Amino acid sequence: MDVDQYNRTITLLCPTCGSDQFSKQEAAEGAVQLITCAQCGREMTNDDLIQENNESITAHVEEVKAEIVDDIRKQFARMFKK
């Protein structure tokens, strides 16, 4: 099974305006690095951005899981036909 076929890139969107363009500000060592939306200027941490996109991330994970289960079923069906 080629596991690379299940790799996905998930575009994270600004929870305020929906933009996918962000910039990272340099942070002092030990400080929290902020991400700024290029369109609306909202600042948030990387963790906050991920949390705000949790629904989209979960949907992608479920999609990949369904593909994996379907591919495994097909593989077993081929094995047992032999």
DSSP file (Angstrom, degrees, kcal/mol; ACC not computed):
  #  RESIDUE AA STRUCTURE BP1 BP2  ACC     N-H-->O    O-->H-N    N-H-->O    O-->H-N    TCO  KAPPA ALPHA  PHI   PSI    X-CA   Y-CA   Z-CA
    1    1 A M              0   0    0      0, 0.0     2,-1.0     0, 0.0     3,-0.1   0.000 360.0 360.0 360.0 129.9    0.0    0.0    0.0
    2    2 A D    >   -     0   0    0      1,-0.2     3,-1.3     2,-0.0     4,-0.1  -0.742 360.0-173.7 -87.7 100.2    1.4    3.4   -1.0
    3    3 A V  G >  S+     0   0    0     -2,-1.0     3,-1.7     1,-0.3     4,-0.2   0.701  74.6  75.4 -71.1 -18.5    0.8    5.6    2.1
    4    4 A D  G >  S+     0   0    0      1,-0.3     3,-1.5     2,-0.2    -1,-0.3   0.769  81.8  69.6 -63.8 -23.9    2.0    8.7    0.3
    5    5 A Q  G <  S+     0   0    0     -3,-1.3    -1,-0.3     1,-0.3    -2,-0.2   0.652  94.0  57.5 -68.4 -12.5   -1.3    8.8   -1.6
    6    6 A Y  G <  S+     0   0    0     -3,-1.7    -1,-0.3    -4,-0.1    -2,-0.2   0.431  77.8 116.5 -98.0  -0.1   -3.0    9.7    1.7
    7    7 A N    <   -     0   0    0     -3,-1.5     2,-0.3    -4,-0.2    -3,-0.0  -0.470  44.2-176.3 -67.9 138.5   -0.9   12.8    2.3
    8    8 A R        -     0   0    0     -2,-0.2     2,-0.5     2,-0.0    -2,-0.1  -0.969  25.2-143.5-135.4 150.9   -2.9   16.0    2.3
    9    9 A T        -     0   0    0     -2,-0.3     2,-0.6     2,-0.0    -2,-0.0  -0.979  19.5-158.1-111.0 124.4   -2.3   19.7    2.6
   10   10 A I        -     0   0    0     -2,-0.5     2,-0.6     2,-0.0    47,-0.1  -0.910  10.5-139.4-107.5 121.9   -4.9   21.5    4.6
   11   11 A T        -     0   0    0     -2,-0.6     2,-0.4    45,-0.1    45,-0.0  -0.691  15.8-144.8 -81.6 121.7   -5.3   25.2    4.0
   12   12 A L        -     0   0    0     -2,-0.6     2,-0.3     8,-0.2    38,-0.1  -0.712  15.8-154.2 -87.9 136.9   -5.9   27.0    7.2
   13   13 A L        -     0   0    0     -2,-0.4     7,-0.2    36,-0.2     6,-0.1  -0.840  23.1-103.7-114.7 147.9   -8.2   30.0    7.0
   14   14 A C     >  -     0   0    0      5,-2.9     4,-1.8    -2,-0.3     5,-0.0  -0.509  26.1-141.7 -64.4 128.7   -8.5   33.1    9.1
   15   15 A P  T  4 S+     0   0    0      0, 0.0    -1,-0.2     0, 0.0    34,-0.0   0.659  97.1  48.2 -69.6 -13.6  -11.5   32.7   11.3
   16   16 A T  T  4 S+     0   0    0      3,-0.1    -2,-0.0    26,-0.0    -3,-0.0   0.906 132.8   4.1 -90.1 -50.0  -12.4   36.4   10.8
   17   17 A C  T  4 S-     0   0    0      2,-0.1    -4,-0.0    25,-0.0    -1,-0.0   0.567  89.9-118.3-118.3 -11.7  -12.2   37.0    7.1
   18   18 A G     <  +     0   0    0     -4,-1.8     2,-0.0     1,-0.3     0, 0.0   0.503  59.9 148.1  86.8   4.0  -11.5   33.6    5.5
   19   19 A S        -     0   0    0     -6,-0.1    -5,-2.9     1,-0.1    -1,-0.3  -0.337  40.2-156.4 -69.6 154.1   -8.1   34.5    4.0
   20   20 A D        +     0   0    0     -7,-0.2     2,-0.6    17,-0.0    -8,-0.2   0.172  64.0 101.4-113.7  15.5   -5.4   31.9    3.7
   21   21 A Q        +     0   0    0      2,-0.0    17,-2.9    -7,-0.0    18,-0.5  -0.899  46.5 163.2-106.4 120.7   -2.5   34.4    3.6
   22   22 A F  E     -A   37   0A   0     -2,-0.6     2,-0.4    15,-0.3    15,-0.2  -0.912  24.3-152.8-133.5 157.6   -0.6   34.8    6.9
   23   23 A S  E     -A   36   0A   0     13,-2.3    13,-3.1    -2,-0.3     2,-0.4  -0.976  14.6-137.8-128.3 148.7    2.7   36.2    8.0
   24   24 A K  E     -A   35   0A   0     -2,-0.4     2,-0.3    11,-0.2    11,-0.2  -0.878  14.9-141.4-105.7 136.3    4.7   35.2   11.1
   25   25 A Q        -     0   0    0      9,-2.1     9,-0.2    -2,-0.4     2,-0.2  -0.732  26.7-105.7 -94.1 144.2    6.3   37.8   13.2
   26   26 A E        -     0   0    0     -2,-0.3     2,-0.4     7,-0.1     8,-0.1  -0.482  40.7-160.2 -65.4 135.1    9.8   37.2   14.7
   27   27 A A        -     0   0    0     -2,-0.2     3,-0.1     4,-0.1     6,-0.1  -0.919  20.2-107.9-120.7 146.6    9.4   36.5   18.4
   28   28 A A    >   -     0   0    0     -2,-0.4     3,-2.7     1,-0.2    -1,-0.0  -0.325  57.5 -76.5 -64.8 153.5   12.0   36.7   21.1
   29   29 A E  T 3  S+     0   0    0      1,-0.3    -1,-0.2     3,-0.0     3,-0.1  -0.296 122.4  14.2 -55.6 129.4   13.3   33.4   22.4
   30   30 A G  T 3  S+     0   0    0      1,-0.3    -1,-0.3    -3,-0.1     2,-0.2   0.263 102.6 117.0  87.9 -11.5   10.7   31.9   24.7
   31   31 A A  S <  S-     0   0    0     -3,-2.7     2,-0.4     1,-0.1    -1,-0.3  -0.529  75.4-100.7 -87.0 157.0    8.0   34.3   23.5
   32   32 A V        -     0   0    0     -2,-0.2     2,-0.4    -3,-0.1    -4,-0.1  -0.627  35.3-131.2 -77.0 128.5    4.8   33.2   21.8
   33   33 A Q        -     0   0    0     -2,-0.4    13,-0.6    -6,-0.1     2,-0.3  -0.675  21.3-146.4 -83.0 131.8    5.1   33.7   18.0
   34   34 A L  E     - B   0  45A   0     -2,-0.4    -9,-2.1    -9,-0.2     2,-0.4  -0.754   3.5-149.0-100.8 146.3    2.1   35.4   16.5
   35   35 A I  E     -AB  24  44A   0      9,-3.9     9,-2.3    -2,-0.3     2,-0.5  -0.932  14.1-155.4-109.7 135.9    0.6   34.8   13.1
   36   36 A T  E     -AB  23  43A   0    -13,-3.1   -13,-2.3    -2,-0.4     2,-0.3  -0.947  16.9-124.5-117.7 130.6   -1.0   37.8   11.4
   37   37 A C  E  >  -A   22   0A   0      5,-2.6     4,-1.3    -2,-0.5   -15,-0.3  -0.554  15.8-145.8 -68.7 130.1   -3.7   37.5    8.7
   38   38 A A  T  4 S+     0   0    0    -17,-2.9    -1,-0.2    -2,-0.3   -16,-0.1   0.739  93.5  43.8 -70.8 -22.7   -2.5   39.5    5.7
   39   39 A Q  T  4 S+     0   0    0    -18,-0.5    -1,-0.1     3,-0.1   -17,-0.1   0.933 130.2  14.3 -90.0 -51.9   -6.0   40.6    4.8
   40   40 A C  T  4 S-     0   0    0      2,-0.1    -2,-0.1   -21,-0.0    -1,-0.1   0.582  92.7-124.3-105.4 -10.7   -7.7   41.7    8.1
   41   41 A G     <  +     0   0    0     -4,-1.3    -3,-0.1     1,-0.3     2,-0.1   0.535  49.5 160.6  83.1   5.9   -4.7   41.9   10.4
   42   42 A R        -     0   0    0     -6,-0.1    -5,-2.6     1,-0.1     2,-0.4  -0.400  27.8-147.9 -63.0 135.1   -6.0   39.5   13.0
   43   43 A E  E     +B   36   0A   0     -7,-0.2     2,-0.3    -2,-0.1    -7,-0.2  -0.872  29.5 147.6-106.8 139.9   -3.2   38.2   15.2
   44   44 A M  E     -B   35   0A   0     -9,-2.3    -9,-3.9    -2,-0.4     2,-0.1  -0.972  44.6 -98.7-158.4 164.9   -3.3   34.8   16.8
   45   45 A T  E  >  -B   34   0A   0     -2,-0.3     4,-2.2   -11,-0.2     5,-0.2  -0.462  37.8-110.3 -83.0 164.4   -1.0   32.0   17.8
   46   46 A N  H  > S+     0   0    0    -13,-0.6     4,-2.3     1,-0.2     5,-0.2   0.900 121.2  53.1 -60.1 -41.0   -0.4   29.0   15.6
   47   47 A D  H  > S+     0   0    0      1,-0.2     4,-2.5     2,-0.2    -1,-0.2   0.895 108.0  50.2 -62.3 -40.3   -2.3   26.8   18.1
   48   48 A D  H  > S+     0   0    0      2,-0.2     4,-2.6     1,-0.2    -1,-0.2   0.906 109.5  50.9 -64.7 -40.9   -5.2   29.3   18.0
   49   49 A L  H  X S+     0   0    0     -4,-2.2     4,-1.1     2,-0.2    -2,-0.2   0.913 111.8  47.3 -62.7 -42.9   -5.3   29.1   14.2
   50   50 A I  H  < S+     0   0    0     -4,-2.3     3,-0.4     2,-0.2    -2,-0.2   0.922 112.2  49.9 -64.0 -43.9   -5.3   25.3   14.2
   51   51 A Q  H >< S+     0   0    0     -4,-2.5     3,-1.4     1,-0.2     4,-0.3   0.900 108.5  52.3 -61.8 -41.4   -8.1   25.3   16.9
   52   52 A E  H 3< S+     0   0    0     -4,-2.6     3,-0.3     1,-0.3    -1,-0.2   0.760 113.5  44.7 -66.9 -24.0  -10.2   27.7   14.8
   53   53 A N  T 3X S+     0   0    0     -4,-1.1     4,-2.4    -3,-0.4     3,-0.3   0.195  79.1 114.4-102.2  14.3   -9.8   25.4   11.8
   54   54 A N  H <> S+     0   0    0     -3,-1.4     4,-2.9     1,-0.2     5,-0.2   0.852  71.8  55.3 -56.0 -40.1  -10.4   22.2   13.8
   55   55 A E  H  > S+     0   0    0     -3,-0.3     4,-2.0    -4,-0.3    -1,-0.2   0.919 111.0  44.3 -62.0 -43.9  -13.7   21.4   11.9
   56   56 A S  H  > S+     0   0    0     -3,-0.3     4,-2.1     2,-0.2    -2,-0.2   0.903 114.0  50.1 -66.6 -42.0  -11.9   21.5    8.5
   57   57 A I  H  X S+     0   0    0     -4,-2.4     4,-2.3     1,-0.2    -2,-0.2   0.928 110.6  49.5 -62.0 -45.6   -9.0   19.5    9.8
   58   58 A T  H  X S+     0   0    0     -4,-2.9     4,-2.5     1,-0.2    -1,-0.2   0.889 108.9  52.9 -61.7 -40.6  -11.3   16.9   11.3
   59   59 A A  H  X S+     0   0    0     -4,-2.0     4,-2.0    -5,-0.2    -1,-0.2   0.905 109.9  48.1 -63.0 -41.3  -13.3   16.6    8.0
   60   60 A H  H  X S+     0   0    0     -4,-2.1     4,-2.4     2,-0.2    -2,-0.2   0.907 110.7  51.1 -65.3 -41.1  -10.0   16.0    6.1
   61   61 A V  H  X S+     0   0    0     -4,-2.3     4,-2.6     1,-0.2    -2,-0.2   0.926 110.3  49.2 -61.6 -44.2   -9.0   13.3    8.6
   62   62 A E  H  X S+     0   0    0     -4,-2.5     4,-2.2     1,-0.2    -1,-0.2   0.881 109.8  52.2 -63.0 -37.8  -12.3   11.6    8.2
   63   63 A E  H  X S+     0   0    0     -4,-2.0     4,-1.9     2,-0.2    -1,-0.2   0.924 111.3  46.0 -63.7 -45.0  -12.0   11.7    4.4
   64   64 A V  H  X S+     0   0    0     -4,-2.4     4,-2.5     2,-0.2    -2,-0.2   0.906 110.6  53.4 -65.9 -41.5   -8.6   10.1    4.5
   65   65 A K  H  X S+     0   0    0     -4,-2.6     4,-2.6     1,-0.2    -1,-0.2   0.914 108.4  50.3 -59.4 -42.1   -9.7    7.5    7.0
   66   66 A A  H  X S+     0   0    0     -4,-2.2     4,-2.4     1,-0.2    -1,-0.2   0.897 110.3  49.7 -63.6 -39.8  -12.6    6.5    4.7
   67   67 A E  H  X S+     0   0    0     -4,-1.9     4,-2.6     2,-0.2    -2,-0.2   0.911 111.2  49.3 -64.3 -42.2  -10.2    6.2    1.8
   68   68 A I  H  X S+     0   0    0     -4,-2.5     4,-2.6     2,-0.2    -2,-0.2   0.934 111.7  47.9 -63.6 -46.5   -7.8    4.0    3.8
   69   69 A V  H  X S+     0   0    0     -4,-2.6     4,-2.4     1,-0.2    -1,-0.2   0.920 113.0  49.0 -60.6 -44.2  -10.7    1.7    4.9
   70   70 A D  H  X S+     0   0    0     -4,-2.4     4,-2.2     1,-0.2    -1,-0.2   0.916 112.1  48.1 -62.7 -43.2  -12.0    1.5    1.3
   71   71 A D  H  X S+     0   0    0     -4,-2.6     4,-2.3     2,-0.2    -1,-0.2   0.887 110.9  50.7 -66.1 -38.5   -8.5    0.6    0.0
   72   72 A I  H  X S+     0   0    0     -4,-2.6     4,-2.6     2,-0.2     5,-0.2   0.910 109.4  51.3 -65.4 -41.3   -7.9   -2.0    2.7
   73   73 A R  H  X S+     0   0    0     -4,-2.4     4,-2.5     1,-0.2    -2,-0.2   0.929 111.2  47.8 -59.7 -45.0  -11.3   -3.6    1.9
   74   74 A K  H  X S+     0   0    0     -4,-2.2     4,-2.2     1,-0.2    -1,-0.2   0.896 111.2  51.3 -62.9 -39.8  -10.3   -3.7   -1.8
   75   75 A Q  H  X S+     0   0    0     -4,-2.3     4,-2.2     2,-0.2    -2,-0.2   0.918 111.1  47.1 -64.9 -43.8   -6.9   -5.2   -1.0
   76   76 A F  H  X S+     0   0    0     -4,-2.6     4,-2.5     2,-0.2    -2,-0.2   0.900 109.8  53.9 -63.9 -40.4   -8.5   -7.9    1.2
   77   77 A A  H  X S+     0   0    0     -4,-2.5     4,-1.1     1,-0.2    -2,-0.2   0.914 110.2  46.8 -60.9 -42.4  -11.0   -8.7   -1.5
   78   78 A R  H  X S+     0   0    0     -4,-2.2     4,-0.8     1,-0.2    -1,-0.2   0.888 111.9  51.4 -65.3 -38.7   -8.2   -9.1   -4.1
   79   79 A M  H  < S+     0   0    0     -4,-2.2     3,-0.5     1,-0.2    -2,-0.2   0.900 111.0  46.6 -65.6 -40.4   -6.2  -11.3   -1.6
   80   80 A F  H  < S+     0   0    0     -4,-2.5    -1,-0.2     1,-0.2    -2,-0.2   0.672 102.9  63.2 -80.0 -15.2   -9.1  -13.6   -0.9
   81   81 A K  H  <        0   0    0     -4,-1.1    -1,-0.2     1,-0.2    -2,-0.2   0.774 360.0 360.0 -74.0 -26.0  -10.0  -14.0   -4.6
   82   82 A K     <        0   0    0     -4,-0.8    -1,-0.2    -3,-0.5    -2,-0.2   0.477 360.0 360.0 -75.7 360.0   -6.6  -15.7   -5.2
